[in-house]
Amino acid sequence: MTNLRTKVAALSIAAATLATSAFADDKANVQKFYDFLSNPGSETHAEALVAVIADDWQSIGDYSGDAKSREAFIGQLGGFSKLIPDLNWSVEDMIEANGKVIVRGRATGTPVGPLFGVDGEGRSFEIMSIDIHTLEDGKIVQTHHVEDWAGALQQLSGR
């Protein structure tokens, strides 16, 4: 009986180690997403992002149900690198549960031109974002996201 208990304990420890390792990999892969957001003009960060998101990854940011593809997302962020060269997207909190990684983030930056039609005249913004990343086999397959762009525009307009 003692031998059986020892084997069960050993299997439990092994399973916990594997689960912890998978969780660490998922978090590390999701972190690469934010590394790219902070360095959208970097080919190195874009390649690291492509390595951790699925070919058919979907970015969903509104209630229309329309999804943005990986290529469209990377292209859009490339434009942001020119408009907001100091864009920084930091992870404030990261929670993993049931194949999803939820991130509370903070984006800061100073646009060098009009952002969504608002000329900030050298002002900076700081906003919060909430993202829900769904992962399968270590790859991000879908991201639902909400950013406080209205708050950014309010800050840029000096209100």
DSSP file (Angstrom, degrees, kcal/mol; ACC not computed):
  #  RESIDUE AA STRUCTURE BP1 BP2  ACC     N-H-->O    O-->H-N    N-H-->O    O-->H-N    TCO  KAPPA ALPHA  PHI   PSI    X-CA   Y-CA   Z-CA
    1    1 A M     >        0   0    0      0, 0.0     4,-2.2     0, 0.0     5,-0.2   0.000 360.0 360.0 360.0 -39.2    0.0    0.0    0.0
    2    2 A T  H  >  +     0   0    0      1,-0.2     4,-2.3     2,-0.2     5,-0.2   0.898 360.0  53.4 -63.4 -39.8    2.9    2.4    0.8
    3    3 A N  H  > S+     0   0    0      1,-0.2     4,-2.1     2,-0.2    -1,-0.2   0.894 108.5  49.7 -61.5 -40.9    4.4    1.6   -2.6
    4    4 A L  H  > S+     0   0    0      2,-0.2     4,-2.6     1,-0.2    -2,-0.2   0.908 110.4  50.0 -64.3 -43.3    1.1    2.6   -4.3
    5    5 A R  H  X S+     0   0    0     -4,-2.2     4,-2.6     1,-0.2    -2,-0.2   0.895 109.7  51.3 -62.2 -40.1    0.9    5.8   -2.3
    6    6 A T  H  X S+     0   0    0     -4,-2.3     4,-2.5     2,-0.2    -1,-0.2   0.919 111.4  47.3 -63.2 -43.7    4.4    6.7   -3.3
    7    7 A K  H  X S+     0   0    0     -4,-2.1     4,-2.5     2,-0.2    -2,-0.2   0.909 112.3  49.2 -65.1 -42.4    3.6    6.0   -7.0
    8    8 A V  H  X S+     0   0    0     -4,-2.6     4,-2.4     2,-0.2    -2,-0.2   0.917 112.3  48.5 -63.2 -43.3    0.4    8.1   -6.8
    9    9 A A  H  X S+     0   0    0     -4,-2.6     4,-2.3     2,-0.2    -2,-0.2   0.916 111.4  49.8 -62.3 -43.3    2.3   11.0   -5.1
   10   10 A A  H  X S+     0   0    0     -4,-2.5     4,-2.4     1,-0.2    -2,-0.2   0.912 111.5  48.3 -63.1 -43.1    5.1   10.8   -7.8
   11   11 A L  H  X S+     0   0    0     -4,-2.5     4,-2.6     2,-0.2    -1,-0.2   0.886 110.5  52.0 -64.0 -39.1    2.5   10.9  -10.6
   12   12 A S  H  X S+     0   0    0     -4,-2.4     4,-2.3     2,-0.2    -2,-0.2   0.916 110.7  47.3 -63.2 -43.4    0.8   13.8   -9.0
   13   13 A I  H  X S+     0   0    0     -4,-2.3     4,-2.3     2,-0.2    -2,-0.2   0.910 112.5  49.6 -64.7 -42.5    4.0   15.8   -8.7
   14   14 A A  H  X S+     0   0    0     -4,-2.4     4,-2.4     2,-0.2    -2,-0.2   0.918 111.5  48.6 -62.8 -44.1    4.9   14.9  -12.3
   15   15 A A  H  X S+     0   0    0     -4,-2.6     4,-2.5     1,-0.2    -2,-0.2   0.909 111.7  49.3 -63.9 -41.7    1.5   16.1  -13.5
   16   16 A A  H  X S+     0   0    0     -4,-2.3     4,-2.5     2,-0.2    -1,-0.2   0.890 110.5  51.2 -64.0 -39.2    1.7   19.3  -11.5
   17   17 A T  H  X S+     0   0    0     -4,-2.3     4,-2.3     2,-0.2    -2,-0.2   0.924 111.4  47.1 -64.3 -44.5    5.2   20.0  -13.0
   18   18 A L  H  X S+     0   0    0     -4,-2.4     4,-2.5     2,-0.2    -2,-0.2   0.915 113.0  48.8 -63.7 -42.5    3.9   19.4  -16.5
   19   19 A A  H  X S+     0   0    0     -4,-2.5     4,-2.3     2,-0.2    -2,-0.2   0.909 112.0  48.8 -63.9 -41.9    0.9   21.7  -15.9
   20   20 A T  H  X S+     0   0    0     -4,-2.5     4,-2.4     2,-0.2    -1,-0.2   0.897 111.5  50.3 -64.3 -40.2    3.1   24.4  -14.5
   21   21 A S  H  X S+     0   0    0     -4,-2.3     4,-2.2     2,-0.2    -2,-0.2   0.917 110.8  48.2 -64.1 -44.2    5.5   24.1  -17.4
   22   22 A A  H  X S+     0   0    0     -4,-2.5     4,-2.5     1,-0.2    -2,-0.2   0.901 111.8  50.5 -63.3 -40.6    2.6   24.4  -19.9
   23   23 A F  H  X S+     0   0    0     -4,-2.3     4,-2.6     2,-0.2    -2,-0.2   0.916 109.2  50.7 -63.2 -43.6    1.3   27.4  -18.1
   24   24 A A  H  X S+     0   0    0     -4,-2.4     4,-2.4     1,-0.2    -1,-0.2   0.897 110.8  49.5 -62.3 -40.2    4.7   29.1  -18.1
   25   25 A D  H  X S+     0   0    0     -4,-2.2     4,-2.7     2,-0.2    -2,-0.2   0.921 110.4  50.1 -65.0 -43.6    5.0   28.5  -21.8
   26   26 A D  H  X S+     0   0    0     -4,-2.5     4,-2.5     1,-0.2    -2,-0.2   0.926 112.9  46.5 -60.5 -44.9    1.5   30.0  -22.5
   27   27 A K  H  X S+     0   0    0     -4,-2.6     4,-2.3     2,-0.2    -1,-0.2   0.908 112.6  49.9 -64.2 -40.9    2.4   33.1  -20.4
   28   28 A A  H  X S+     0   0    0     -4,-2.4     4,-1.3     2,-0.2    -2,-0.2   0.895 111.5  49.2 -64.6 -39.5    5.7   33.4  -22.2
   29   29 A N  H  X S+     0   0    0     -4,-2.7     4,-0.8     1,-0.2    -2,-0.2   0.905 111.5  48.4 -66.7 -41.2    4.0   33.1  -25.6
   30   30 A V  H >X S+     0   0    0     -4,-2.5     4,-1.1     1,-0.2     3,-0.9   0.877 105.3  59.2 -66.2 -36.7    1.4   35.7  -24.6
   31   31 A Q  H 3X S+     0   0    0     -4,-2.3     4,-2.2     1,-0.3     3,-0.2   0.861  97.3  60.7 -59.7 -34.5    4.2   38.0  -23.4
   32   32 A K  H 3X S+     0   0    0     -4,-1.3     4,-1.9     1,-0.2    -1,-0.3   0.819  97.4  59.9 -62.4 -30.0    5.7   38.0  -26.9
   33   33 A F  H <X S+     0   0    0     -3,-0.9     4,-1.9    -4,-0.8    -1,-0.2   0.924 109.3  41.7 -60.1 -45.7    2.4   39.5  -28.1
   34   34 A Y  H  X S+     0   0    0     -4,-1.1     4,-1.8    -3,-0.2    55,-0.4   0.798 108.2  59.4 -76.4 -29.4    3.0   42.5  -25.8
   35   35 A D  H  X S+     0   0    0     -4,-2.2     4,-0.7     2,-0.2    -1,-0.2   0.907 108.6  46.6 -61.6 -40.0    6.7   42.7  -26.7
   36   36 A F  H >< S+     0   0    0     -4,-1.9     3,-1.0     2,-0.2    -2,-0.2   0.919 107.5  55.7 -67.2 -43.3    5.5   43.1  -30.3
   37   37 A L  H 3< S+     0   0    0     -4,-1.9    -1,-0.2     1,-0.3    -2,-0.2   0.857 111.1  45.5 -57.7 -34.2    2.9   45.8  -29.3
   38   38 A S  H 3< S+     0   0    0     -4,-1.8    -1,-0.3     1,-0.2    -2,-0.2   0.617 126.0  31.3 -82.9 -13.1    5.7   47.8  -27.7
   39   39 A N    X<  +     0   0    0     -3,-1.0     3,-2.0    -4,-0.7    -1,-0.2  -0.379  69.6 155.3-138.6  56.3    8.0   47.3  -30.7
   40   40 A P  T 3  S+     0   0    0      0, 0.0    41,-0.1     0, 0.0    -3,-0.1   0.680  73.7  54.8 -67.3 -15.9    5.7   47.1  -33.7
   41   41 A G  T 3  S+     0   0    0     44,-0.1     2,-0.5    40,-0.1     3,-0.1   0.483  85.2 103.9 -91.1  -1.9    8.3   48.2  -36.2
   42   42 A S    <>  -     0   0    0     -3,-2.0     4,-2.1    -6,-0.2     5,-0.1  -0.698  56.2-159.9 -87.4 121.4   10.8   45.5  -35.1
   43   43 A E  H  > S+     0   0    0     -2,-0.5     4,-2.6     2,-0.2     5,-0.2   0.868  94.8  56.4 -63.6 -36.1   11.1   42.6  -37.5
   44   44 A T  H  > S+     0   0    0      1,-0.2     4,-2.0     2,-0.2    -1,-0.2   0.927 110.1  43.3 -61.9 -45.6   12.5   40.5  -34.7
   45   45 A H  H  > S+     0   0    0     -6,-0.2     4,-2.1     2,-0.2    -1,-0.2   0.860 112.8  53.2 -70.0 -34.6    9.5   41.0  -32.5
   46   46 A A  H  X S+     0   0    0     -4,-2.1     4,-2.6     2,-0.2    -2,-0.2   0.913 109.6  48.4 -65.2 -41.6    7.1   40.5  -35.5
   47   47 A E  H  X S+     0   0    0     -4,-2.6     4,-1.6     2,-0.2    -2,-0.2   0.889 110.8  50.7 -64.6 -39.4    8.8   37.1  -36.2
   48   48 A A  H  X S+     0   0    0     -4,-2.0     4,-0.7     2,-0.2    -1,-0.2   0.886 111.2  49.2 -65.3 -37.7    8.5   36.2  -32.5
   49   49 A L  H >X S+     0   0    0     -4,-2.1     3,-1.4     1,-0.2     4,-1.2   0.943 108.4  51.9 -65.0 -47.8    4.8   37.1  -32.7
   50   50 A V  H 3< S+     0   0    0     -4,-2.6     3,-0.2     1,-0.3    -1,-0.2   0.837 105.3  58.1 -58.2 -32.8    4.2   35.0  -35.8
   51   51 A A  H 3< S+     0   0    0     -4,-1.6    -1,-0.3     1,-0.2    -2,-0.2   0.737 112.6  38.5 -70.2 -22.0    5.9   32.1  -34.1
   52   52 A V  H << S+     0   0    0     -3,-1.4    88,-3.1    -4,-0.7     2,-0.4   0.492 104.6  71.7-111.3  -4.7    3.3   32.1  -31.2
   53   53 A I  E  < S-a  140   0A   0     -4,-1.2    88,-0.2    86,-0.2    82,-0.1  -0.911  85.8-108.7-113.2 145.1    0.1   33.0  -33.0
   54   54 A A  E >   -     0   0A   0     86,-2.9     3,-1.9    -2,-0.4    16,-0.1  -0.209  25.3-115.1 -66.0 154.7   -1.8   30.5  -35.2
   55   55 A D  E 3  S+     0   0A   0      1,-0.3    15,-0.4    15,-0.1    -1,-0.1   0.862 120.1  41.6 -57.1 -36.6   -1.9   31.1  -39.0
   56   56 A D  E 3  S+     0   0A   0     13,-0.1    -1,-0.3    14,-0.1    -2,-0.1   0.035  86.0 152.6-102.0  26.4   -5.6   31.6  -38.7
   57   57 A W  E <   -     0   0A   0     -3,-1.9    13,-0.5    83,-0.1     2,-0.4  -0.173  31.3-148.5 -53.5 146.9   -5.5   33.7  -35.6
   58   58 A Q  E     -a  142   0A   0     83,-1.1    85,-2.8    11,-0.1     2,-0.6  -0.985  10.2-156.7-126.5 133.8   -8.3   36.2  -35.1
   59   59 A S  E     -aB 143  68A   0      9,-2.2     9,-2.6    -2,-0.4     2,-0.5  -0.948  15.0-174.0-105.5 119.8   -8.3   39.6  -33.4
   60   60 A I  E     +a  144   0A   0     83,-3.2    85,-2.2    -2,-0.6     7,-0.1  -0.956  17.3 157.3-121.4 115.2  -11.7   40.6  -32.3
   61   61 A G        +     0   0    0     -2,-0.5     2,-0.3     5,-0.4    86,-0.2   0.302  57.7  32.3-123.8   9.4  -12.1   44.1  -30.9
   62   62 A D  S >  S-     0   0    0      4,-0.3     3,-0.7    84,-0.1    83,-0.1  -0.906  83.7 -96.6-152.3-177.5  -15.7   45.0  -31.3
   63   63 A Y  T 3  S+     0   0    0     -2,-0.3    -3,-0.0     1,-0.2     0, 0.0   0.445  99.2  87.3 -87.2   0.5  -19.3   43.7  -31.3
   64   64 A S  T 3  S-     0   0    0      2,-0.1    -1,-0.2     1,-0.1     3,-0.1   0.779  91.8-131.1 -69.4 -24.0  -19.5   43.4  -35.0
   65   65 A G    <   +     0   0    0     -3,-0.7     2,-0.2     1,-0.3    -1,-0.1   0.341  60.1 140.8  86.9  -7.3  -18.0   39.9  -34.9
   66   66 A D        -     0   0    0      1,-0.0    -5,-0.4    -6,-0.0     2,-0.4  -0.493  39.5-150.7 -69.6 137.2  -15.6   40.9  -37.7
   67   67 A A        -     0   0    0     -2,-0.2     2,-0.4    -7,-0.1    -7,-0.2  -0.854   6.3-137.3-113.4 146.5  -12.1   39.5  -37.1
   68   68 A K  B     -B   59   0A   0     -9,-2.6    -9,-2.2    -2,-0.4     2,-0.0  -0.842  25.0-128.1 -98.9 137.5   -8.8   40.9  -38.1
   69   69 A S     >  -     0   0    0     -2,-0.4     4,-2.5   -11,-0.2     5,-0.2  -0.272  24.4-105.0 -78.3 168.4   -6.2   38.5  -39.5
   70   70 A R  H  > S+     0   0    0    -13,-0.5     4,-2.5   -15,-0.4     5,-0.2   0.923 121.5  48.2 -57.6 -47.3   -2.7   38.1  -38.3
   71   71 A E  H  > S+     0   0    0      1,-0.2     4,-2.3     2,-0.2    -1,-0.2   0.905 112.0  48.4 -64.6 -42.5   -1.3   39.9  -41.4
   72   72 A A  H  > S+     0   0    0      2,-0.2     4,-2.5     1,-0.2    -1,-0.2   0.900 112.3  49.8 -64.2 -40.6   -3.8   42.8  -41.1
   73   73 A F  H  X S+     0   0    0     -4,-2.5     4,-2.4     2,-0.2    -2,-0.2   0.935 111.8  46.7 -63.7 -47.6   -3.0   43.2  -37.4
   74   74 A I  H  X S+     0   0    0     -4,-2.5     4,-1.6     1,-0.2    -2,-0.2   0.897 113.3  50.3 -63.7 -39.9    0.8   43.2  -38.0
   75   75 A G  H  X S+     0   0    0     -4,-2.3     4,-1.3    -5,-0.2    -1,-0.2   0.909 109.9  49.7 -63.4 -43.1    0.3   45.7  -40.8
   76   76 A Q  H  X S+     0   0    0     -4,-2.5     4,-1.5     1,-0.2     3,-0.4   0.915 110.6  49.5 -62.5 -43.3   -1.8   48.0  -38.7
   77   77 A L  H  X S+     0   0    0     -4,-2.4     4,-1.6     1,-0.2    -1,-0.2   0.812 102.1  62.6 -68.6 -28.5    0.7   47.9  -35.9
   78   78 A G  H  X S+     0   0    0     -4,-1.6     4,-0.7     1,-0.2    -1,-0.2   0.891 104.0  49.1 -60.5 -38.5    3.5   48.8  -38.3
   79   79 A G  H >X S+     0   0    0     -4,-1.3     4,-1.9    -3,-0.4     3,-0.7   0.866 106.2  56.4 -66.2 -37.3    1.6   52.0  -39.0
   80   80 A F  H 3X S+     0   0    0     -4,-1.5     4,-3.6     1,-0.2    -1,-0.2   0.831  96.9  64.0 -63.2 -31.3    1.4   52.7  -35.3
   81   81 A S  H 3< S+     0   0    0     -4,-1.6    -1,-0.2     1,-0.2    -2,-0.2   0.831 108.3  41.1 -64.5 -30.0    5.2   52.4  -35.0
   82   82 A K  H << S+     0   0    0     -4,-0.7    -1,-0.2    -3,-0.7    -2,-0.2   0.868 120.0  42.9 -81.5 -39.1    5.5   55.5  -37.2
   83   83 A L  H  < S+     0   0    0     -4,-1.9    29,-2.8     1,-0.3    30,-0.4   0.862 130.1  24.5 -75.6 -37.2    2.6   57.4  -35.5
   84   84 A I    ><  +     0   0    0     -4,-3.6     3,-2.0    27,-0.2    -1,-0.3  -0.687  69.0 172.2-129.0  77.1    3.5   56.5  -31.9
   85   85 A P  T 3  S+     0   0    0      0, 0.0    -1,-0.1     0, 0.0   -44,-0.1   0.752  80.3  48.9 -63.2 -23.5    7.3   55.7  -31.9
   86   86 A D  T 3  S+     0   0    0     24,-0.3    22,-0.1     2,-0.1    -5,-0.1   0.146  78.2 149.9-100.8  20.8    7.4   55.5  -28.1
   87   87 A L    <   -     0   0    0     -3,-2.0     2,-0.4    -7,-0.2    22,-0.2  -0.296  21.5-176.9 -56.0 129.0    4.4   53.1  -27.8
   88   88 A N  E     -C  108   0A   0     20,-2.4    20,-2.3   -49,-0.1     2,-0.6  -0.996  13.0-171.3-132.3 127.8    4.8   50.9  -24.8
   89   89 A W  E     -C  107   0A   0     -2,-0.4     2,-0.3   -55,-0.4    18,-0.2  -0.909  14.8-172.2-120.8 101.9    2.3   48.2  -23.9
   90   90 A S  E     -C  106   0A   0     16,-2.7    16,-2.3    -2,-0.6     2,-0.6  -0.687  24.3-123.6 -98.9 148.3    3.1   46.7  -20.4
   91   91 A V  E     +C  105   0A   0     -2,-0.3    14,-0.2    14,-0.2     3,-0.1  -0.797  28.1 175.0 -88.5 120.4    1.4   43.8  -18.8
   92   92 A E  E    S+     0   0A   0     12,-2.7     2,-0.3    -2,-0.6    13,-0.2   0.764  70.6   3.0 -93.4 -32.6    0.0   44.7  -15.4
   93   93 A D  E     -C  104   0A   0     11,-1.6    11,-2.3     2,-0.0     2,-0.4  -0.978  59.5-167.5-156.6 140.7   -1.7   41.4  -14.6
   94   94 A M  E     -C  103   0A   0     -2,-0.3     2,-0.4     9,-0.2     9,-0.2  -0.985   8.2-178.5-137.7 123.9   -1.8   38.0  -16.3
   95   95 A I  E     -C  102   0A   0      7,-2.7     7,-3.3    -2,-0.4     2,-0.4  -0.980  10.1-156.6-126.3 133.3   -4.2   35.2  -15.4
   96   96 A E  E     +C  101   0A   0     -2,-0.4     2,-0.3     5,-0.2     5,-0.2  -0.919  24.4 150.3-111.7 133.8   -4.4   31.7  -16.9
   97   97 A A  E >   -C  100   0A   0      3,-2.6     3,-1.4    -2,-0.4    -2,-0.1  -0.890  63.0 -12.0-161.3 130.6   -7.5   29.6  -16.8
   98   98 A N  T 3  S-     0   0    0     -2,-0.3     3,-0.1     1,-0.3    -2,-0.0   0.841 127.8 -43.9  52.4  46.3   -9.1   26.9  -19.0
   99   99 A G  T 3  S+     0   0    0      1,-0.3    36,-2.9    35,-0.1     2,-0.3   0.620 119.5 103.8  78.0  12.1   -6.9   27.5  -22.1
  100  100 A K  E <   -CD  97 134A   0     -3,-1.4    -3,-2.6    34,-0.2     2,-0.5  -0.938  54.8-155.4-126.0 149.4   -7.2   31.2  -21.9
  101  101 A V  E     -CD  96 133A   0     32,-2.6    32,-2.8    -2,-0.3     2,-0.5  -0.988  13.5-159.4-122.6 120.0   -4.8   33.9  -20.7
  102  102 A I  E     -CD  95 132A   0     -7,-3.3    -7,-2.7    -2,-0.5     2,-0.4  -0.850   9.9-167.1-102.0 131.9   -6.4   37.2  -19.6
  103  103 A V  E     -CD  94 131A   0     28,-2.7    28,-2.4    -2,-0.5     2,-0.6  -0.972  18.4-160.3-126.8 129.8   -4.2   40.3  -19.5
  104  104 A R  E     -CD  93 130A   0    -11,-2.3   -12,-2.7    -2,-0.4   -11,-1.6  -0.949  32.8-179.6-100.1 118.7   -4.8   43.7  -18.0
  105  105 A G  E     -CD  91 129A   0     24,-2.7    24,-2.2    -2,-0.6     2,-0.4  -0.709  26.8-143.4-120.4 168.7   -2.4   46.0  -19.8
  106  106 A R  E     -CD  90 128A   0    -16,-2.3   -16,-2.7    -2,-0.2     2,-0.4  -0.990  14.1-164.4-133.7 123.3   -1.3   49.6  -19.9
  107  107 A A  E     +CD  89 127A   0     20,-2.4    20,-2.7    -2,-0.4     2,-0.3  -0.902  10.4 176.2-109.8 136.2   -0.5   51.4  -23.1
  108  108 A T  E     +CD  88 126A   0    -20,-2.3   -20,-2.4    -2,-0.4     2,-0.3  -0.958  12.6 134.6-133.2 153.2    1.4   54.7  -23.1
  109  109 A G  E     - D   0 125A   0     16,-1.6    16,-2.5    -2,-0.3   -22,-0.1  -0.948  44.2-124.7 176.7 167.3    2.7   56.8  -26.0
  110  110 A T        -     0   0    0     -2,-0.3   -24,-0.3    14,-0.2    14,-0.2  -0.915  30.8-141.0-129.4 102.2    3.1   60.2  -27.6
  111  111 A P        -     0   0    0      0, 0.0    11,-0.4     0, 0.0   -27,-0.2  -0.324   3.8-152.3 -63.6 144.4    1.7   60.4  -31.1
  112  112 A V  S    S+     0   0    0    -29,-2.8   -28,-0.1   -30,-0.2   -29,-0.1   0.373  81.2  14.5 -96.1   2.6    3.8   62.5  -33.6
  113  113 A G  S    S-     0   0    0    -30,-0.4     7,-0.4     5,-0.1     5,-0.1  -0.883 111.5 -41.3-156.2-176.0    0.7   63.3  -35.6
  114  114 A P        -     0   0    0      0, 0.0     2,-0.6     0, 0.0     5,-0.3  -0.334  48.3-153.3 -60.8 133.8   -3.1   63.1  -35.4
  115  115 A L  B >  S-F  118   0B   0      3,-2.7     3,-2.0     1,-0.2    41,-0.0  -0.955  79.9 -18.8-109.2 117.8   -4.4   59.9  -33.7
  116  116 A F  T 3  S-     0   0    0     -2,-0.6    -1,-0.2     1,-0.3     3,-0.1   0.860 132.7 -49.5  50.6  38.7   -7.9   59.0  -34.9
  117  117 A G  T 3  S+     0   0    0      1,-0.2     2,-0.6    -3,-0.1    -1,-0.3   0.390 114.9 115.9  87.1  -2.8   -8.3   62.6  -36.0
  118  118 A V  B <   -F  115   0B   0     -3,-2.0    -3,-2.7    -5,-0.1     2,-0.9  -0.890  55.4-149.4-105.9 120.2   -7.1   64.2  -32.8
  119  119 A D        -     0   0    0     -2,-0.6    -7,-0.0    -5,-0.3    -3,-0.0  -0.778   8.0-166.9 -86.7 110.1   -3.9   66.3  -32.9
  120  120 A G    >   -     0   0    0     -2,-0.9     3,-1.9    -7,-0.4    -1,-0.1   0.538  22.3-139.8 -77.3  -6.3   -2.4   65.8  -29.5
  121  121 A E  T 3  S-     0   0    0      1,-0.3    -9,-0.1     2,-0.0    -2,-0.1   0.886  76.7 -40.5  48.1  46.9    0.2   68.7  -30.0
  122  122 A G  T 3  S+     0   0    0    -11,-0.4    -1,-0.3     1,-0.3     2,-0.1   0.451 105.2 138.3  85.5   0.9    2.9   66.7  -28.2
  123  123 A R    <   -     0   0    0     -3,-1.9    -1,-0.3    33,-0.2     2,-0.2  -0.409  42.3-139.3 -76.6 157.0    0.7   65.3  -25.5
  124  124 A S        -     0   0    0    -14,-0.2     2,-0.3    31,-0.1   -14,-0.2  -0.671   9.3-146.7-108.5 166.2    0.9   61.7  -24.3
  125  125 A F  E     -D  109   0A   0    -16,-2.5   -16,-1.6    -2,-0.2     2,-0.3  -0.919   8.0-165.0-130.4 160.4   -1.7   59.2  -23.4
  126  126 A E  E     +D  108   0A   0     -2,-0.3     2,-0.3   -18,-0.2   -18,-0.2  -0.931  21.9 168.1-144.6 118.6   -2.0   56.3  -20.9
  127  127 A I  E     -D  107   0A   0    -20,-2.7   -20,-2.4    -2,-0.3     2,-0.3  -0.866  29.1-123.6-131.8 163.0   -4.8   53.8  -21.2
  128  128 A M  E     -D  106   0A   0     -2,-0.3    20,-1.6   -22,-0.2     2,-0.3  -0.784  23.5-168.8-103.0 150.1   -5.9   50.4  -19.9
  129  129 A S  E     -DE 105 147A   0    -24,-2.2   -24,-2.7    -2,-0.3     2,-0.4  -0.976  10.9-157.2-134.8 152.4   -6.6   47.4  -22.0
  130  130 A I  E     -DE 104 146A   0     16,-2.4    16,-2.0    -2,-0.3     2,-0.4  -0.997  17.5-179.3-128.1 126.0   -8.2   44.0  -21.3
  131  131 A D  E     -DE 103 145A   0    -28,-2.4   -28,-2.7    -2,-0.4     2,-0.5  -0.970  17.9-159.7-128.8 141.4   -7.4   41.1  -23.6
  132  132 A I  E     -DE 102 144A   0     12,-2.9    12,-2.4    -2,-0.4     2,-0.5  -0.957  14.9-167.4-120.5 110.6   -8.5   37.5  -23.5
  133  133 A H  E     -DE 101 143A   0    -32,-2.8   -32,-2.6    -2,-0.5     2,-0.5  -0.854   7.8-152.9-100.4 127.8   -6.2   35.2  -25.5
  134  134 A T  E     -DE 100 142A   0      8,-2.9     7,-3.1    -2,-0.5     8,-1.2  -0.886  16.6-164.0 -99.2 128.9   -7.3   31.7  -26.3
  135  135 A L  E     - E   0 140A   0    -36,-2.9     2,-0.4    -2,-0.5     5,-0.2  -0.896  14.9-176.6-117.2 143.4   -4.5   29.2  -26.7
  136  136 A E  E >  S- E   0 139A   0      3,-2.5     3,-1.9    -2,-0.4    -2,-0.0  -0.983  78.7 -12.3-135.4 124.9   -4.4   25.7  -28.3
  137  137 A D  T 3  S-     0   0    0     -2,-0.4     3,-0.1     1,-0.3    -1,-0.1   0.861 130.2 -53.0  52.8  40.0   -1.2   23.7  -28.2
  138  138 A G  T 3  S+     0   0    0      1,-0.2     2,-0.4  -116,-0.0    -1,-0.3   0.413 115.9 111.3  82.1  -2.5    0.8   26.7  -27.0
  139  139 A K  E <  S- E   0 136A   0     -3,-1.9    -3,-2.5   -86,-0.0     2,-0.6  -0.847  71.4-121.6-107.4 141.9   -0.4   28.9  -29.9
  140  140 A I  E     +aE  53 135A   0    -88,-3.1   -86,-2.9    -2,-0.4    -5,-0.3  -0.709  33.8 172.9 -78.0 121.6   -2.6   32.0  -29.6
  141  141 A V  E     +     0   0A   0     -7,-3.1   -83,-1.1    -2,-0.6     2,-0.3   0.650  62.7  11.7-105.0 -20.8   -5.6   31.2  -31.8
  142  142 A Q  E     -aE  58 134A   0     -8,-1.2    -8,-2.9   -85,-0.2     2,-0.4  -0.980  56.3-163.7-158.3 143.3   -7.9   34.1  -30.9
  143  143 A T  E     -aE  59 133A   0    -85,-2.8   -83,-3.2    -2,-0.3     2,-0.4  -0.973   1.6-167.2-133.6 120.2   -7.7   37.4  -29.0
  144  144 A H  E     +aE  60 132A   0    -12,-2.4   -12,-2.9    -2,-0.4     2,-0.3  -0.880  25.1 179.4 -96.3 136.3  -10.7   39.4  -27.8
  145  145 A H  E     - E   0 131A   0    -85,-2.2     2,-0.4    -2,-0.4   -14,-0.2  -0.991  26.0-170.5-146.2 150.0   -9.6   42.9  -26.8
  146  146 A V  E     - E   0 130A   0    -16,-2.0   -16,-2.4    -2,-0.3     2,-0.3  -0.992  12.0-177.9-137.3 128.1  -10.8   46.2  -25.4
  147  147 A E  E     - E   0 129A   0     -2,-0.4     2,-1.5   -18,-0.2     3,-0.3  -0.936  33.6-122.1-124.5 150.4   -8.7   49.4  -25.2
  148  148 A D     >  +     0   0    0    -20,-1.6     4,-1.7    -2,-0.3     3,-0.2  -0.442  50.5 150.4 -88.6  62.5   -9.7   52.8  -23.8
  149  149 A W  H  >  +     0   0    0     -2,-1.5     4,-2.5     1,-0.2    -1,-0.2   0.816  69.6  60.5 -66.0 -29.2   -9.0   54.7  -27.0
  150  150 A A  H  > S+     0   0    0     -3,-0.3     4,-2.0     1,-0.2    -1,-0.2   0.907 105.1  49.1 -62.3 -40.1  -11.7   57.2  -26.0
  151  151 A G  H  > S+     0   0    0     -3,-0.2     4,-2.3     2,-0.2    -2,-0.2   0.879 109.2  52.5 -64.2 -38.5   -9.7   58.0  -22.9
  152  152 A A  H  X S+     0   0    0     -4,-1.7     4,-2.5     2,-0.2    -2,-0.2   0.931 109.7  48.1 -62.3 -45.4   -6.6   58.4  -25.0
  153  153 A L  H  X S+     0   0    0     -4,-2.5     4,-1.9     1,-0.2    -1,-0.2   0.868 110.1  52.5 -64.5 -36.3   -8.3   60.9  -27.3
  154  154 A Q  H  <>S+     0   0    0     -4,-2.0     5,-1.8     2,-0.2     4,-0.4   0.921 111.4  46.4 -64.2 -44.0   -9.6   62.8  -24.3
  155  155 A Q  H ><5S+     0   0    0     -4,-2.3     3,-0.9     1,-0.2    -2,-0.2   0.900 112.8  49.9 -64.3 -40.8   -6.1   63.0  -22.9
  156  156 A L  H 3<5S+     0   0    0     -4,-2.5   -33,-0.2     1,-0.2    -1,-0.2   0.815 107.3  54.2 -69.3 -30.5   -4.6   64.1  -26.3
  157  157 A S  T 3<5S-     0   0    0     -4,-1.9    -1,-0.2    -5,-0.2    -2,-0.2   0.526 113.6-118.3 -82.8  -3.8   -7.3   66.8  -26.7
  158  158 A G  T < 5       0   0    0     -3,-0.9    -3,-0.2    -4,-0.4    -2,-0.1   0.667 360.0 360.0  80.4  16.2   -6.3   68.3  -23.3
  159  159 A R      <       0   0    0     -5,-1.8    -4,-0.2    -6,-0.2    -5,-0.1   0.444 360.0 360.0 -89.3 360.0   -9.7   67.8  -21.7
